[in-house]
Amino acid sequence: MTRDLPTPDTPMKLGTRGSPLALAQAYETRSRLSAAFDLPPEAFEIVVIKTTGDRIIDRPLKEIGGKGLFTREIEEAMLSGEIDIAIHSMKDMPVLQPEGLVLDTYLPREDVRDAFVSPHVGGLADLEPGAKVGTSSLRRKAQVLVAYPHLDVVEFRGNVQTRLKKLQDGVAACTFLAMAGLNRLGRSEVATAAIETDEMLPAVAQGAIGIERRRDDTRTAEMLEAIHHTPTGQRLAAERAFLAALDGSCETPIAGLAELDGGTLRLRGQVLRPDGSEALDDDQSALIEDGAKLGHEMGRKLLERAGPGFFDWRG
């Protein structure tokens, strides 16, 4: 591609949230685009957009609107032409995009595991009955309560530094972060231990960066093809089809992970009651090209197993 490439005078505008992790993801995207087209970094302008989820940090996400809290303002800026692409943590993304936008570019996926973080103990199994576990994730809360019903899960939001200070202040004995985020921030030492996926299945699309664009922007579409990571896209097609079949949101504890082995895709899925009283799991494999179909069928079957009322709750 040689036509209409961005320049420092007419840069491509990359929209992102302003958190340290979001900026790290934007810098990675800029670096990959710059290398792919042999352009200076200045040909790509990073535009920070504050979202509702960034402004309201003292209430649980489920109370203020769920996943769209971290995307709505950025997508509005793209539709208005203020930015050309939007860079997202895929675990924050709803399965449907607004009319006129498309999400079909993914960077290579990072470590999918959750990080256990504690100044006192090495893992959940070491905690005394009644110990406080801090998390704002309904998935993590439910998974903890399924395996360790004697623990007390408390609300816990904030960036890495905020959460570490809360731990030091005794608000909770431990918390969780995503290994992917710590690695991208160069803070892997914060993790006391990485939790294997057999113990805590991660959120759908955890560890993946997605890039959203306007559907009719052919130049951007051509440029993004150069940095798209196909294996990540194949894995997320299955995981997000699973999520879509379950109508997943921040109000529904859902976990899912697809892994590739040769031409085969293995998908593990889990749905839980928020209070940890019940968890339903499935584990299936299919050809990679049938991953999305597998995800949809797994989600449908888990819905049938759950039965009426499984997701009818109010917290």
Secondary structure, DSSP 4 states (H G I P E B T S, - for coil): --TT---SSSPEEEEE--SHHHHHHHHHHHHHHHHHHT--GGGEEEEE---HHHH--SS-HHHHTGGGGGTHHHHHHHHTTS-SEEEEEGGG--SSPPTTEEEEEEPPP---PEEEE-SS-SSGGGPPTT-EEE-S-HHHHHHHHHH-TTSEEE---S-HHHHHHHHHTTS-SEEEEEHHHHHHTT-GGG-SEEEPTTTSPPPTTTT-EEEEEETT-HHHHHHHHTT--HHHHHHHHHHHHHHHHTT--TTS-EEEEEEEETTEEEEEEEEE-TTSS-EEEEEEEEEGGGHHHHHHHHHHHHHHHH-TTSS----
